[in-house]
Amino acid sequence: MEDKDDIQTLVEKYLDNRATLSERARIDSWIEENEELNHWLAARIENSDSTIEPQLRERLNAGIYSLYDADHTNDIESNSLMEDSHSDKRHNIWPLAVAASIIIIAAITGILLLRNDAPRYSIPLTVSTNAGERSHIILPDGSSLTLNNKTEVKYHYDDTLKERSLTLSGEAAFDIATDPEHPFVVTCDGLRIECRGTSFNVKGYPDEDNITVVLSDGVITASTPNQSIKMKPGNKVSYDKHTRNLQSTMVYADDYTEWISGCSRFNDDRLDDILRSVSRYYGVTINIITPSLRDVRLSGSLGRKSLEETLGIIATAADAKYILESDSTICFYRQP
């Protein structure tokens, strides 16, 4: 990556419409990885005027420096997976190998949109990740979030309700900028989470039966049309999509955000759910042929290994076998 001072100078020239064709090309390359984000940001940068106010310039520089310095290469050196049904087997397993992307332009354009003479997020910002990808973004209000693989978020400011609004499909960790007058609302398949500044994790993939919210810091409210729970740090709220009921328990919140640094932890989770996570990460289809395997419970952590190594370790822990039907289809089974 370029030197921080070079990045700062280049972005300022870009927003001032003073950048050369080659410099503009360098900026454009930063957002090539996400087509929707590219279109959204490019339109706003092209429509910006030639004036950057001093406060805007200061915040712009801070955003560049903080993102440049971010370190997303943490490795988990030793992890294990074990079956919960009285098994003593332990195995090393992959810390989720990550193609983590830090979206610098999201922070730059978000700061631009906070100008008094600019429309406030009139068009939703959509960001998505593919299998095996993670993205760290900074929203126009200064909030930051990390998207897990195969996740999509849509963010906009509702000028009528005076609230910051985000729709989630997948999993994301939120660090919300404090704003008492403008609540931040996350909606995910029938569940509404409201806060004014806090840190929490939401997991709500379309192919799973439950949505989970885990609060790390501050206070949030998780609600449905018929039920509401005010959460405190360490609370985990589970929303059953079928019964539409909420349940609250106390957990160790850090376990639910370890995926950010490359480790995915499971606590008495069904094999069916674990294999869904593996499927999303590697971009493969995993079928469970023996029905009883779906409810095998495993606890432990997942670290960085190849797909074949990962499948072998999970199969051993679950007392199961697997076959590769093709490059993208795997079947798990248990012999009679």
C-alpha positions, 0 to 999 in steps of 0.5 A: 500500500502507498505511504499514508501521506501519499494517500492523503494528498491523492485523495484531497486532489481527487475530491478537489478535482485536481487529480490526473488521470493516472491518480484517479485510476489509483483511487478507482482501484481501491474500490474495484472489489465491490461493484455496488460500493464502487457505483455508489461512491463514484457517483458522489465523488463525481458530484462533489464540489471543489471545496474541502472545508478545514474540519472535513479535511481534518476528519478525512485525514484521520480516516485515512490514517486510522484505516491505513494503520488497521491490522487485520492479519491476526492468526490464532495459533492453537484451537480445538474442536470437540464433540459435546456428547462426552467425547475427549477428542480434541483437534486443531482446526483452521482460524478462518482464513480471511480475505479481509478488505478495508474500504478506505473510500467508504470513510472518505465519502462518508465524511464528505456526505456529512457536509452541511450543503450535501444531501444526507444519505438520500441513496442507500449505501449497499456493501456486500461480501462474498464467500471467504471475505471480510470487510471493514467499513466506516459509515457516513455517521462515523460508525464502523462495522465489520462484515463477515463472509456472504453478508450484505448491509444497506445503510441510509439516514431516514430524514423523516424519522431522524434515525440512522437505519441499516438492513442486515443479511448475514453477520456483522459486528457494530461499533456505533457512533454515539448520537442521542438525537438520532437512534441507530436501527438495525433490522434483520428478518423481522428483528429490530435492534435500536441503540444510540451508541454501543458495540454489538454483534448480529448474526442473521443469515437467511438459511438459519432458523435463528438470529442472535444478538450479543451486546459487548458494551452499552445498551440496546433494545431488541424487539419484535412487534410483540416483544421487547428486551432491553439488553445489557453487556453480556446479554445474548438474545436469540430470535426464532424466525418460526415462533417469533419469540425472543430469548435472553441468556448471559454469555461471554461476549468476546466469543461471538466476535472472535471471527473478526480476528480470524477465529470462529468459536462454537459453543455446543452448536449443532453440526448442521450449523457448523457446516453451514459456516464452513460452506459459507466461508469456502463457497461450497455445498455441504450435504448431511446424508445421515439425519442424526448427524445434524444434531451432533453438538460440538464445541471449540474454535475454528482456525486456519487450514485448507478445506480438506483439513477442515473437513477431516477434523470436523468429521473426526470430531463428529464421528462421521465421514465425508466424500467429495462429490465434486469440487464444490459439493461435499457429503457428510455421513455416518456408517451404520 
